Amino acid sequence: MGFIYPDGIISTAGHVDAGKTSVVYALSGVWVARHSEEVKKAMTIKLGYTQIGIYDCPGSEYPVSDGLLDKGKCPDGSEPKLLRKISIVDVPGHEVLIATMVSGAAAVDAALMVVDATMPVPQPQTAEHFAVLDIIGMKNMVVAQNKIDLVPREKAVENYGQIRKFLSGTWAQSSPVVPVSALHRVNIDVLAAYVAKITPRREPDLSKPARMAVLRSFNVNPPGTSADKLRGGVLGGTLLQGAIKLGDEVEIRPGLKIERPGAKSPYQPLLTKVVGIEYGGEKAEEARPGGLLGLMTTLDPALTKADALAGSVVGKPGTLPPVWTSLELEVRELPRMGEKAEPMKPNEVVLVSIGAATVFGVVQSVKKDVAVIALRKAVSAEQGAKAVVTRQIRNRWIVSNYGVLRGGNAALE
């Protein structure tokens, strides 16, 4: 059997401390909060991502995921048969970082909403995540009712009813709700089966120009690595369309901001060569849409450390969208749980999420449904791209508005 590409992406959603990362670990066997700052704070600060294999195991009622295999074997000791691979994005649930969910959820096919069975439904962040899923046009979701081991049966049933009531009358009213305990691996096989069922298989169109959204970027060299053994920077993300092959030259936008006298634009796109492609640690000859991947490049690793290129767009040189230093957005107010936010005002500092990028900006003007926002850091995006605005209201950051990119100041066409 040749290399099997992940053919779908599912994103976690839900309130802080509902156990999203624990559920991903139970499914995949991989703890995605790998960064020391994330572990120290006990919450996922940046997007984590991994992939799960879905297997057929003789004697198992449901498909089995990686987290349920024992040293690569089925529970009965037999060899698993790989059915498909699905990438999982683990999204932060903390209020201040709601916009990060938007930046990572931009290319997903399905959602895994994790609900805490010990808490009333919906929690504020659960409702906000659900609203954002609605904005990005999500149609496929499974709910994991986590921590059922911590409540009596009648409380779990009551909580289940609250979930059903919350989803009633929405696009997700028929979504499966699976009671689970990530800690004790209860019903994880059932959850894996629904993850596979509700995540549609992507049929990639490889004829379109390649377009990759960068969600993470890394310097993979340990401290003290000698110059002759340094490896180039790594870009992590998802291919939205087209294909990228080993040896291809690619362009990265918006690139670097370099003030040069007489230059048409202060932004200089980066050009680099692809020297490696990996999906979940497995090497591939070609990158295709449908999964999360790592692109090894010849970039100076100093350019990619600490997610410095997260939010960038990668593709064939000369085919990428414009680079914007300000955005003209046609915006609407996001429906909130009983809250009415004041309209945006000039000089207000906001967070703008568009595609895979989330950047600070300053509101320059607001007229009717059109807001002009000057960005602290440029973004590369197509006209017509969806955008989300996060504002600081009553001393907390909340997703307040969403809209469409109509234009702005293009620093680079």
Sine and cosine of phi, psi and omega as CSV:
sin_phi,cos_phi,sin_psi,cos_psi,sin_omega,cos_omega
0.00,0.00,0.74,-0.67,0.03,-1.00
-0.97,0.23,-0.08,-1.00,0.00,-1.00
-0.89,0.46,0.76,-0.66,0.03,-1.00
-0.97,-0.22,0.88,-0.47,-0.01,-1.00
-0.98,0.18,0.58,-0.81,0.21,-0.98
-0.85,0.52,0.68,-0.73,-0.08,-1.00
-0.88,-0.47,0.34,0.94,0.05,-1.00
-0.15,-0.99,0.38,-0.93,0.02,-1.00
-0.79,-0.62,0.77,-0.64,0.07,-1.00
-0.86,-0.50,0.65,-0.76,-0.05,-1.00
-0.91,-0.42,0.65,-0.76,0.12,-0.99
-0.97,0.26,0.37,-0.93,0.09,-1.00
-0.44,-0.90,0.29,-0.96,0.04,-1.00
0.74,-0.68,0.13,-0.99,-0.10,-0.99
-0.93,0.36,0.45,-0.89,0.07,-1.00
-0.84,0.54,0.65,-0.76,0.02,-1.00
0.93,0.37,0.24,0.97,0.09,-1.00
-0.96,0.27,-0.28,0.96,0.03,-1.00
0.98,-0.20,0.49,0.87,-0.04,-1.00
-0.87,0.50,-0.76,0.65,-0.03,-1.00
-0.91,0.42,-0.58,0.82,0.03,-1.00
-0.92,0.40,-0.62,0.78,0.04,-1.00
-0.91,0.40,-0.66,0.75,0.05,-1.00
-0.88,0.48,-0.65,0.76,0.03,-1.00
-0.90,0.45,-0.67,0.74,0.01,-1.00
-0.89,0.46,-0.59,0.81,0.00,-1.00
-0.97,0.25,-0.66,0.76,-0.20,-0.98
-0.96,-0.28,-0.36,0.93,-0.11,-0.99
0.98,0.20,0.14,0.99,-0.02,-1.00
-0.86,-0.50,0.78,-0.62,0.09,-1.00
-1.00,0.01,0.93,-0.36,-0.18,-0.98
-0.99,0.12,-0.22,0.98,0.05,-1.00
-0.99,0.13,0.96,0.26,-0.16,-0.99
-1.00,0.07,-0.31,0.95,-0.12,-0.99
-1.00,0.08,0.64,-0.77,-0.11,-0.99
-0.84,0.53,-0.63,0.77,-0.01,-1.00
-0.91,0.42,-0.59,0.81,0.02,-1.00
-0.92,0.39,-0.71,0.70,-0.03,-1.00
-0.91,0.40,-0.65,0.76,-0.03,-1.00
-0.89,0.46,-0.64,0.76,-0.04,-1.00
-1.00,0.06,-0.11,0.99,0.02,-1.00
0.86,0.51,0.50,0.87,0.15,-0.99
-0.52,-0.85,0.46,-0.89,-0.01,-1.00
-0.98,0.20,0.90,-0.44,-0.02,-1.00
-1.00,0.07,-0.67,0.74,-0.01,-1.00
-0.89,-0.46,0.33,-0.94,0.00,-1.00
-0.85,0.53,0.73,-0.68,0.17,-0.99
-0.95,-0.33,0.51,-0.86,0.08,-1.00
-0.53,-0.85,0.52,-0.85,0.02,-1.00
-0.50,-0.87,-0.14,-0.99,0.08,-1.00
-0.67,-0.74,0.43,-0.90,0.06,-1.00
-0.86,-0.52,0.61,-0.79,0.18,-0.98
-1.00,-0.04,0.62,-0.78,0.08,-1.00
-0.95,-0.32,0.85,-0.53,-0.15,-0.99
-0.86,-0.51,0.45,-0.89,0.19,-0.98
-0.99,-0.13,0.84,-0.55,0.02,-1.00
-0.87,-0.49,0.78,-0.62,0.05,-1.00
-0.84,0.54,0.73,-0.68,0.03,-1.00
1.00,0.04,-0.12,0.99,0.03,-1.00
-0.99,-0.11,0.74,-0.67,-0.03,-1.00
-0.92,0.39,-0.57,0.82,-0.04,-1.00
-0.87,-0.49,0.32,-0.95,0.12,-0.99
-0.85,0.52,0.46,-0.89,-0.06,-1.00
-0.92,-0.38,0.68,-0.73,0.05,-1.00
-0.98,-0.18,0.14,-0.99,-0.07,-1.00
-0.81,0.59,-0.62,0.78,-0.06,-1.00
-0.91,0.41,-0.27,0.96,-0.01,-1.00
-0.98,-0.22,-0.09,1.00,0.07,-1.00
-0.97,0.23,0.50,-0.86,0.04,-1.00
-0.93,-0.37,0.98,-0.20,-0.05,-1.00
0.81,0.59,0.67,0.74,0.06,-1.00
0.99,0.13,0.07,1.00,-0.03,-1.00
-0.93,-0.38,0.40,-0.92,0.10,-0.99
-0.91,0.41,0.31,-0.95,0.01,-1.00
-0.81,0.59,-0.50,0.87,0.01,-1.00
-1.00,-0.01,0.11,0.99,0.03,-1.00
1.00,-0.02,-0.07,1.00,-0.02,-1.00
-0.99,0.13,0.14,-0.99,0.00,-1.00
-0.99,0.16,0.77,-0.64,0.04,-1.00
-0.97,0.23,0.53,-0.85,0.08,-1.00
-0.96,-0.29,0.89,-0.45,-0.05,-1.00
-0.94,0.35,0.82,-0.57,0.02,-1.00
-0.99,-0.11,-0.68,0.74,0.03,-1.00
-0.21,-0.98,0.20,-0.98,0.11,-0.99
-0.86,-0.51,0.62,-0.78,0.03,-1.00
-0.75,-0.66,0.73,-0.68,0.07,-1.00
-1.00,0.08,0.58,-0.81,0.03,-1.00
-0.86,-0.52,0.78,-0.63,0.14,-0.99
-0.98,-0.20,0.83,-0.56,0.05,-1.00
-0.99,-0.11,0.90,-0.44,-0.17,-0.98
-0.98,-0.21,0.69,-0.73,0.04,-1.00
-0.91,0.41,0.54,-0.84,-0.01,-1.00
-0.94,-0.34,-0.07,1.00,-0.05,-1.00
-0.92,0.39,0.62,-0.79,-0.11,-0.99
-0.80,0.60,-0.72,0.70,-0.06,-1.00
-0.90,0.44,-0.39,0.92,-0.13,-0.99
-0.95,-0.31,0.34,0.94,0.02,-1.00
-0.82,0.57,-0.63,0.78,-0.05,-1.00
-0.89,0.46,-0.49,0.87,0.02,-1.00
-0.90,0.44,-0.55,0.83,0.06,-1.00
-0.87,0.49,-0.65,0.76,-0.01,-1.00
-0.90,0.43,-0.68,0.73,-0.05,-1.00
-0.91,0.42,-0.53,0.85,0.01,-1.00
-1.00,0.02,-0.41,0.91,-0.07,-1.00
-1.00,0.10,-0.04,1.00,-0.14,-0.99
-0.89,0.45,-0.41,0.91,-0.11,-0.99
-0.86,-0.51,0.35,0.94,-0.10,-1.00
-1.00,0.00,0.38,-0.92,-0.02,-1.00
-0.98,-0.21,-0.36,0.93,-0.07,-1.00
-0.43,-0.90,0.25,-0.97,-0.01,-1.00
-0.81,-0.59,0.63,-0.77,0.12,-0.99
-0.93,-0.37,0.99,-0.13,-0.02,-1.00
-1.00,0.08,0.87,-0.50,-0.01,-1.00
-0.97,-0.23,0.82,-0.57,-0.04,-1.00
-0.88,-0.47,0.66,-0.75,0.01,-1.00
-1.00,0.07,0.89,-0.45,-0.05,-1.00
-0.92,0.38,-0.23,0.97,-0.02,-1.00
-1.00,-0.01,-0.04,1.00,-0.09,-1.00
-0.82,-0.58,0.50,-0.87,0.04,-1.00
-0.87,0.49,0.46,-0.89,0.00,-1.00
-0.88,-0.47,0.73,-0.69,0.05,1.00
-1.00,-0.08,0.53,-0.85,0.24,-0.97
-0.97,0.25,0.43,-0.90,-0.07,-1.00
-0.80,0.60,-0.70,0.71,-0.05,-1.00
-0.95,0.31,-0.49,0.87,0.10,-1.00
-0.88,0.48,-0.71,0.70,0.00,-1.00
-0.90,0.44,-0.64,0.77,-0.01,-1.00
-0.93,0.38,-0.69,0.73,0.04,-1.00
-0.87,0.49,-0.67,0.74,-0.01,-1.00
-0.89,0.45,-0.64,0.77,0.03,-1.00
-0.89,0.46,-0.65,0.76,0.01,-1.00
-0.92,0.39,-0.64,0.77,0.06,-1.00
-0.86,0.51,-0.61,0.79,0.05,-1.00
-0.90,0.44,-0.68,0.74,-0.02,-1.00
-0.89,0.46,-0.67,0.74,-0.05,-1.00
-0.99,0.15,0.08,1.00,0.11,-0.99
0.99,0.15,0.43,0.90,-0.01,-1.00
-0.91,0.42,0.66,-0.75,0.00,-1.00
-0.78,-0.63,-0.07,1.00,-0.09,-1.00
-0.79,-0.61,0.86,-0.50,-0.03,-1.00
-0.51,-0.86,0.58,-0.81,0.19,-0.98
-0.81,-0.58,0.62,-0.79,0.00,-1.00
-0.96,-0.29,0.79,-0.61,0.12,-0.99
-0.98,-0.20,0.93,-0.36,0.06,-1.00
-1.00,0.08,1.00,-0.05,-0.16,-0.99
-1.00,0.06,0.31,-0.95,0.08,-1.00
0.94,0.35,0.52,0.85,0.04,-1.00
-0.92,0.39,-0.27,0.96,0.03,-1.00
-0.96,0.28,-0.19,0.98,-0.07,-1.00
-0.98,-0.18,-0.02,1.00,-0.04,-1.00
-0.75,-0.66,0.44,-0.90,0.11,-0.99
-0.90,0.43,0.33,-0.95,-0.06,-1.00
-0.84,0.54,-0.68,0.74,-0.05,-1.00
-0.91,0.42,-0.55,0.84,0.05,-1.00
-0.94,0.34,-0.62,0.79,0.04,-1.00
-0.90,0.44,-0.65,0.76,0.03,-1.00
-0.91,0.41,-0.66,0.75,0.04,-1.00
-0.88,0.47,-0.69,0.72,0.01,-1.00
-0.90,0.44,-0.63,0.77,0.05,-1.00
-0.86,0.51,-0.67,0.74,0.03,-1.00
-0.90,0.44,-0.59,0.80,0.05,-1.00
-0.90,0.43,-0.63,0.78,0.04,-1.00
-0.89,0.46,-0.73,0.69,-0.01,-1.00
-0.89,0.46,-0.64,0.77,0.02,-1.00
-0.91,0.41,-0.65,0.76,0.01,-1.00
-0.89,0.47,-0.61,0.79,-0.05,-1.00
-1.00,0.09,-0.28,0.96,-0.08,-1.00
-0.86,0.51,0.72,-0.69,0.04,-1.00
0.99,0.16,0.08,1.00,0.02,-1.00
-0.94,-0.34,0.06,-1.00,0.04,-1.00
-0.89,0.46,-0.31,0.95,-0.08,-1.00
-0.97,-0.25,0.26,0.97,-0.11,-0.99
-0.90,0.43,-0.40,0.92,0.02,-1.00
-0.99,-0.14,0.11,0.99,-0.02,-1.00
-0.90,0.44,0.66,-0.75,0.04,-1.00
-0.92,0.39,0.61,-0.79,0.08,-1.00
-0.88,-0.48,0.87,-0.48,-0.10,-1.00
-0.91,-0.42,0.92,-0.40,0.10,-1.00
-0.93,0.37,0.79,-0.61,-0.04,-1.00
-0.64,-0.77,0.32,-0.95,0.27,-0.96
-0.82,-0.58,0.96,-0.29,0.01,-1.00
-0.90,0.44,-0.59,0.81,-0.04,-1.00
-0.89,0.46,-0.69,0.73,-0.07,-1.00
-0.98,-0.22,0.13,0.99,0.04,-1.00
0.88,0.48,0.51,0.86,0.01,-1.00
-0.98,0.19,0.80,-0.60,0.05,-1.00
0.90,0.44,0.27,0.96,0.02,-1.00
-0.92,0.39,-0.50,0.87,0.05,-1.00
-0.91,0.41,-0.64,0.77,0.04,-1.00
-0.91,0.41,-0.67,0.74,0.02,-1.00
-0.88,0.47,-0.68,0.73,0.02,-1.00
-0.87,0.49,-0.63,0.78,0.01,-1.00
-0.89,0.45,-0.66,0.75,0.01,-1.00
-0.95,0.31,-0.58,0.82,0.08,-1.00
-0.85,0.53,-0.71,0.71,0.02,-1.00
-0.92,0.39,-0.59,0.81,-0.06,-1.00
-0.95,0.31,-0.66,0.75,-0.13,-0.99
-1.00,-0.02,-0.19,0.98,0.04,-1.00
-1.00,0.02,0.96,-0.29,-0.06,-1.00
-0.92,0.40,0.54,-0.84,0.06,-1.00
-0.98,0.20,0.80,-0.59,0.05,-1.00
-0.98,0.22,0.66,-0.75,0.14,-0.99
-0.95,-0.31,1.00,-0.07,-0.13,-0.99
-0.92,0.39,0.68,-0.74,0.12,-0.99
-0.99,-0.11,0.98,-0.19,-0.08,-1.00
-0.99,0.14,-0.04,1.00,-0.04,-1.00
-0.99,0.12,-0.32,0.95,-0.02,-1.00
-0.98,0.22,0.38,-0.93,0.07,-1.00
-0.87,0.50,0.67,-0.74,-0.04,-1.00
-0.88,0.48,0.65,-0.76,0.03,-1.00
-0.56,-0.83,0.92,-0.40,-0.02,-1.00
-0.90,-0.44,0.74,-0.68,0.11,-0.99
-1.00,-0.07,0.82,-0.58,-0.03,-1.00
-1.00,-0.02,0.89,-0.46,0.00,-1.00
-0.99,-0.14,-0.50,0.87,0.01,-1.00
-0.63,-0.78,0.38,-0.93,0.19,-0.98
-0.58,-0.81,0.55,-0.84,-0.21,-0.98
-0.69,-0.72,0.45,-0.89,0.33,-0.94
-0.94,-0.33,0.93,-0.37,-0.11,-0.99
-1.00,-0.03,0.11,0.99,-0.03,-1.00
-1.00,0.06,0.81,-0.59,0.06,-1.00
-0.90,0.43,0.45,-0.89,0.06,-1.00
-0.83,0.56,0.67,-0.74,0.02,-1.00
1.00,0.02,0.05,1.00,0.03,-1.00
-0.88,0.48,0.74,-0.67,-0.01,-1.00
-0.94,0.34,0.43,-0.90,-0.10,-1.00
-0.85,0.53,-0.60,0.80,-0.06,-1.00
-0.96,0.27,-0.19,0.98,0.00,-1.00
-0.93,-0.38,0.08,1.00,0.01,-1.00
-0.90,0.44,0.69,-0.72,0.11,-0.99
-0.97,-0.23,0.53,-0.85,-0.04,-1.00
-0.92,0.39,0.19,-0.98,-0.03,-1.00
-0.91,0.42,0.45,-0.89,-0.03,-1.00
-0.90,-0.44,0.71,-0.71,0.06,-1.00
-0.94,-0.34,0.78,-0.62,0.05,-1.00
-0.93,-0.37,0.69,-0.72,0.00,-1.00
0.10,-0.99,-0.49,-0.87,-0.04,-1.00
-0.67,-0.74,0.61,-0.79,0.06,-1.00
-1.00,0.08,0.86,-0.51,-0.05,-1.00
-0.99,0.13,-0.53,0.85,0.00,-1.00
-0.33,-0.94,0.29,-0.96,0.05,-1.00
0.95,0.30,-0.34,-0.94,-0.03,-1.00
-0.56,-0.83,0.51,-0.86,0.11,-0.99
-0.82,-0.58,0.76,-0.64,-0.05,-1.00
-0.93,-0.35,0.36,-0.93,0.12,-0.99
-0.83,0.56,0.71,-0.71,0.01,-1.00
1.00,-0.01,-0.19,0.98,0.00,-1.00
-0.92,0.39,0.57,-0.82,0.20,-0.98
-1.00,0.00,0.72,-0.69,-0.02,-1.00
-0.77,-0.63,0.38,-0.92,0.06,-1.00
-0.95,-0.32,0.58,-0.81,0.02,-1.00
-0.85,-0.53,0.83,-0.55,0.04,-1.00
-0.86,-0.52,0.53,-0.85,0.19,0.98
-0.98,0.21,-0.23,0.97,0.02,-1.00
1.00,0.09,-0.49,-0.87,-0.07,-1.00
-0.98,-0.19,0.57,-0.82,0.10,-0.99
-1.00,-0.04,0.92,-0.40,-0.04,-1.00
-0.77,-0.64,0.91,-0.41,0.01,-1.00
-0.97,0.25,0.91,-0.42,0.00,-1.00
-0.78,-0.62,0.81,-0.58,0.01,-1.00
-0.83,0.55,0.78,-0.62,0.06,-1.00
0.99,0.12,-0.06,1.00,-0.02,-1.00
-0.96,0.28,0.56,-0.83,0.02,-1.00
-0.93,0.38,-0.54,0.84,-0.04,-1.00
-0.64,-0.77,0.60,-0.80,0.07,-1.00
-0.97,0.24,-0.14,0.99,-0.05,-1.00
-0.98,-0.18,0.74,-0.67,-0.01,-1.00
-0.88,-0.48,0.94,-0.35,0.05,-1.00
-0.86,0.51,0.49,-0.87,0.05,-1.00
-1.00,-0.07,0.64,-0.77,0.12,-0.99
-0.90,-0.44,0.68,-0.73,-0.01,-1.00
-0.46,-0.89,0.19,-0.98,0.01,-1.00
-0.94,-0.34,0.64,-0.77,0.03,-1.00
-1.00,0.09,0.88,-0.48,-0.04,-1.00
-0.91,-0.41,-0.05,1.00,0.04,-1.00
-0.24,-0.97,0.54,-0.84,0.03,-1.00
-0.70,-0.71,0.79,-0.62,-0.01,-1.00
-0.71,-0.70,0.63,-0.78,0.15,-0.99
-0.88,-0.48,0.94,-0.34,0.02,-1.00
0.83,0.56,0.59,0.81,0.00,-1.00
1.00,0.05,-0.16,0.99,0.04,-1.00
-1.00,-0.05,0.74,-0.67,-0.03,-1.00
-0.98,0.20,0.59,-0.80,0.03,-1.00
-0.70,-0.71,0.38,-0.93,0.02,-1.00
-1.00,0.04,-0.33,0.95,-0.11,-0.99
-0.54,-0.84,0.62,-0.79,0.10,-0.99
-0.99,-0.12,0.72,-0.69,0.00,-1.00
-0.75,-0.67,0.32,-0.95,0.06,-1.00
-0.91,0.42,0.43,-0.90,0.13,-0.99
0.88,-0.47,-0.16,0.99,-0.02,-1.00
-0.47,-0.88,0.09,-1.00,0.04,-1.00
-0.99,-0.12,0.68,-0.73,-0.14,-0.99
-0.65,-0.76,0.29,-0.96,0.14,-0.99
-0.93,-0.38,0.75,-0.66,0.01,-1.00
-0.94,-0.34,0.92,-0.38,0.05,-1.00
-1.00,0.08,0.72,-0.69,-0.11,-0.99
-0.77,-0.64,0.03,-1.00,0.09,-1.00
-0.99,-0.12,0.20,0.98,0.02,-1.00
-0.89,0.46,0.53,-0.85,0.18,-0.98
-0.85,0.53,0.84,-0.54,-0.06,-1.00
-0.87,0.49,-0.32,0.95,0.07,-1.00
-0.91,0.42,-0.42,0.91,-0.01,-1.00
-0.98,0.21,-0.36,0.93,-0.11,-0.99
-0.95,-0.32,-0.10,1.00,-0.08,-1.00
-0.91,0.40,0.48,-0.88,0.11,-0.99
0.80,0.60,0.65,0.76,0.07,-1.00
0.88,0.48,0.48,0.88,-0.05,-1.00
-0.88,0.48,-0.48,0.87,-0.01,-1.00
-0.97,-0.24,0.14,0.99,0.07,-1.00
-0.86,0.50,0.66,-0.75,-0.06,-1.00
1.00,-0.08,-0.11,0.99,0.01,-1.00
-0.98,0.20,0.20,-0.98,0.07,-1.00
-0.84,-0.54,0.67,-0.74,-0.04,-1.00
-0.86,-0.51,0.62,-0.78,0.05,-1.00
-0.10,-0.99,-0.11,-0.99,0.04,-1.00
-0.91,0.41,0.69,-0.72,-0.01,-1.00
-0.79,0.61,0.74,-0.68,0.05,-1.00
1.00,0.02,0.04,1.00,-0.06,-1.00
-0.91,-0.42,-0.02,1.00,-0.16,-0.99
-1.00,0.06,0.34,-0.94,-0.03,-1.00
-0.92,0.39,0.22,-0.98,0.04,-1.00
-0.88,0.47,0.34,-0.94,0.11,-0.99
-0.98,-0.21,0.84,-0.54,-0.09,-1.00
-0.95,-0.32,0.70,-0.71,0.13,-0.99
-0.98,-0.22,-0.24,0.97,0.17,-0.98
-0.58,-0.81,0.47,-0.88,-0.06,-1.00
-0.85,-0.52,0.68,-0.73,0.18,-0.98
-0.97,-0.25,0.94,-0.35,-0.12,-0.99
-0.93,-0.38,0.71,-0.71,0.21,-0.98
-1.00,0.04,0.93,-0.36,-0.21,-0.98
-0.90,-0.44,0.43,-0.90,0.13,-0.99
-0.75,-0.66,0.39,-0.92,0.05,-1.00
-0.99,0.17,0.68,-0.74,0.03,-1.00
-0.99,0.16,0.80,-0.60,0.05,-1.00
-0.86,0.52,0.76,-0.65,-0.05,-1.00
-0.86,-0.52,0.23,-0.97,-0.02,-1.00
-0.98,0.21,0.99,0.12,0.07,-1.00
0.96,0.28,0.14,0.99,-0.02,-1.00
-0.95,-0.31,0.63,-0.77,0.06,-1.00
-0.85,-0.52,0.93,-0.37,-0.03,-1.00
-0.99,0.10,0.52,-0.86,0.12,-0.99
-0.93,0.38,0.51,-0.86,0.04,-1.00
-0.87,0.49,0.44,-0.90,0.08,-1.00
-0.87,0.49,0.54,-0.84,-0.03,-1.00
-0.82,-0.58,0.48,-0.88,0.10,-1.00
-0.83,0.56,0.60,-0.80,0.00,-1.00
0.97,0.24,0.04,1.00,0.06,-1.00
-0.97,0.26,0.70,-0.72,0.05,-1.00
-1.00,0.06,0.78,-0.62,-0.04,-1.00
-0.72,-0.70,0.22,-0.98,0.17,-0.99
-0.95,-0.31,0.74,-0.67,0.03,-1.00
-0.90,-0.44,0.80,-0.60,0.08,-1.00
-0.93,-0.37,0.84,-0.55,0.00,-1.00
-0.59,-0.81,0.84,-0.54,-0.13,-0.99
0.88,0.47,-0.78,-0.63,0.02,-1.00
-1.00,-0.07,0.02,1.00,-0.08,-1.00
-0.99,-0.16,0.65,-0.76,0.15,-0.99
-0.76,-0.65,0.90,-0.44,-0.11,-0.99
-0.69,-0.72,0.44,-0.90,0.11,-0.99
-0.97,0.23,0.50,-0.87,0.06,-1.00
-0.48,-0.88,0.20,-0.98,0.04,-1.00
-0.85,-0.53,0.80,-0.60,0.00,-1.00
-0.92,0.39,0.83,-0.55,0.04,-1.00
-1.00,-0.04,-0.65,0.76,0.01,-1.00
-0.38,-0.93,0.45,-0.89,0.09,-1.00
-0.69,-0.73,0.88,-0.47,0.03,-1.00
-0.75,-0.66,0.91,-0.42,-0.07,-1.00
0.82,0.58,-0.90,-0.44,-0.06,-1.00
-0.97,-0.24,0.33,0.95,-0.03,-1.00
-0.88,-0.48,0.84,-0.55,0.04,-1.00
-0.89,-0.45,0.71,-0.71,0.10,-1.00
-0.95,-0.30,0.84,-0.55,-0.10,-0.99
-0.82,-0.58,0.85,-0.52,0.09,-1.00
-0.99,0.13,0.77,-0.64,-0.10,-0.99
-1.00,-0.08,0.60,-0.80,0.10,-1.00
-0.96,0.28,-0.46,0.89,0.00,-1.00
-0.66,-0.75,0.72,-0.69,-0.08,-1.00
-0.93,0.37,0.39,-0.92,0.07,-1.00
-0.76,-0.65,0.40,-0.91,0.09,-1.00
-0.94,-0.35,0.86,-0.50,-0.06,-1.00
-0.39,-0.92,0.48,-0.87,0.06,-1.00
-0.98,0.20,0.53,-0.85,0.19,-0.98
-0.88,0.47,0.66,-0.75,-0.07,-1.00
0.99,-0.11,-0.13,0.99,0.02,-1.00
-0.92,0.40,0.56,-0.83,0.05,-1.00
-0.98,0.22,0.57,-0.82,0.02,-1.00
-0.70,-0.72,0.46,-0.89,0.05,-1.00
-0.78,-0.62,0.68,-0.73,-0.01,-1.00
-0.94,-0.35,0.81,-0.59,0.07,-1.00
-0.94,-0.33,0.77,-0.64,-0.09,-1.00
-0.83,-0.56,0.41,-0.91,0.08,-1.00
-1.00,-0.02,0.95,-0.32,-0.06,-1.00
-0.81,-0.58,0.82,-0.57,-0.04,-1.00
0.78,0.63,0.76,0.65,0.11,-0.99
0.91,0.41,0.36,0.93,0.14,-0.99
-0.57,-0.82,0.48,-0.87,-0.02,-1.00
-1.00,0.09,0.81,-0.58,0.03,-1.00
-0.71,-0.70,0.52,-0.86,0.12,-0.99
-0.95,0.32,0.88,-0.48,-0.13,-0.99
-0.90,-0.44,-0.53,0.85,-0.10,-0.99
-0.63,-0.78,0.42,-0.91,0.12,-0.99
-0.64,-0.77,0.32,-0.95,-0.03,-1.00
-0.06,-1.00,-0.33,-0.94,-0.10,-0.99
-0.76,-0.65,0.64,-0.77,0.04,-1.00
-0.96,0.26,0.88,-0.48,0.01,-1.00
-0.97,-0.23,-0.34,0.94,-0.03,-1.00
0.25,-0.97,-0.44,-0.90,-0.03,-1.00
0.59,-0.80,-0.35,-0.94,0.04,-1.00
-0.99,-0.11,0.93,-0.36,-0.01,-1.00
-1.00,-0.02,0.93,-0.37,0.02,-1.00
-0.98,0.20,-0.34,0.94,-0.03,-1.00
-0.45,-0.89,0.86,-0.52,0.01,-1.00
-0.99,0.15,0.00,0.00,0.00,0.00
